[in-house]
Amino acid sequence: MKDFTPNIPEIVAEVRKLFERYETATFWNSPHTIRYALHENGYGFEAIHKHRVTRPPGPGIKEHRIRLEILTLGRDLASVNLEFKVRGHDLIGRQSQTWVRFPDHGWKVIAAHVSTVSEQPFW
């Protein structure tokens, strides 16, 4: 039977360490990997990699963190969600990642998302 025990401490620590290196993290090299960003919809590893290497260098959009939530299920699946203040704007940003540990490749991001909260509600 597969173990889906939530938040095994050493697995949370492992994923937290990987999240902290996220900007240099390796996405799963697959056409199934997805990354939605503020001005980009990346479908597949090649599109995601192209966007990441061609974007201008700089400090990034995160001014400071508001809340970080890590959930691991068992030893091979994790989700990471971050709420942050957007640098230079009166906006709140959100970032989410789904991580899977592959037997031959280790932890990889299989899906990621970055967005901002709209100042005005849509409904």
N, C-alpha and C positions, 0 to 999 in steps of 0.2 A: 504494500500500500504506500502511495506517495505521501510524503510529509509536507503539510502546509502550515506548520507551526509559525505563527506570526512573530516577527522581530526577535529572532535568535540573536543575542547580543553580539557575537563575533561576526555574524553575517551583516548585521546593521553597520558595524564598524568597517567592514570590508567595503560595502557599498558607499558609505559616507566618504571614505578615502578616495574612491574612484570618482564620486561626484565632485569632490574638490578639485580634481584634475580634469574636469569635464571638457574644458576648452581644447585639451589635447587628447581627449578620449577617442578611442576608435569606435566608430559605428560598425554594426554588423555589416559585412560586405555582402549585401544581398539586394536584389531588386525589390524585395518586400519591405525594406527599411523605409521609414517615413520620418520626415522632420518638417513640421510647420513652423515657420518663423514669421517675424513681423512683415517682411516683404518678400517672402519666398515660400513656395510649397515644394519641398524636396521629396520626390518619389524615387527611391532607390539610392543605393550607396553612391553611385557615380555623380548624380545630381547634387547630393548633399555635400560630397567632398569638393566638387567644383565651386559651390557657393562659399564654402568655408575658406578655401585657399584664395579666392578672388576678392573677398570683402576687404575693405580698407582696414589697416591696422589701427589700433586705438585702445582706449581704456574699457570699451564695452559699455553696455547700457545700464549695468547694475550699479547704482550709487551705494545702496546698502541693503542688507537683508532684513526682511520683516519676520518671515516665518519659514522654517524648513521642516518638512515632514518626510520621513523615510519609512516605508513599509516593506518588509521582506516577508515572503511566504516560503517557508522551507529554506532550502539552501541554494536555490537556483533561480529565483524570481524576485524582482524588487521594483517598486515604484518610488520615485523621488519627486516631490513637489516643492517649489520655492515661490514665495511671494516676496517681491522686492520693490524698492523705490527706483523709478527710472531716472537716470542721471540727466540733470538739466531740465526736467519737465515735472509738472505737477500730476504725475501719473503713477499708477501702481502696475507693475508687471507681474506676470505669472510664467513659470517655467515648469514643465513636467517631463519626466523621462521614464521609460519602461526599460529595465535592464534584465537580461537573461544570461545565465552562466551556461556556456556551451562546453561540452566535454573536451573538445580539442582546441578551443579558442579563448576560453575564460569568459569574463564578463564583457558583454557588448550591449550597446544601446540599440534597441530595435524600433523604438518610436520616441519622438521628442516633440515638444511644442513650446513656443514662446508667444505670448500675447500681452496686450495691455487691457486694463479694465476701462471701458468706455465711460467718459465723464457723464454722459446722459444715458439713462436706461432706454432700451428699445421698446419696452412694454411695461 
